[in-house]
Amino acid sequence: MKMIALSVVLALAIAAPAAQATETELTGTWTLVYADVIRPDGSLGHDYGASPNGLLMIDDHGNYSQQIYDAARPKFAAGDKAKATADEYRAAIVGASIHFGAITVEPAKHSFT
């Protein structure tokens, strides 16, 4: 698997991008290294904990699927999510982000959106 460092903002920063990266050059499965939120005041936050887990998969047409989750989020006490408490449901939802779509590479900015 390839390694990538992500910031959870609309433009996701690529670790050591190629000079003229394209969607095709990013094709593959990437493991999450970190997922920091850049707040409007410029400060960093860790919405998915200090050591989040996740994957980013990109096909050769620029379509992607991304999953990020807080590895330290609490387990369901009953061992069955159908019997979870409201707090357990909230922790599960707030501690994860799963989405898909298409990316646009911006080589001059060493980023993609």
Protein Blocks (a to p, Z undefined) as FASTA:
>chain_A
ZZddddddfbdcdehiafkbcfklmgccdddfbdcdddfkopacdfkojbdcddddddfk
opacdddddfkbccdfklpaklccfklmmmmmmmpccddddddddfknopaZZ
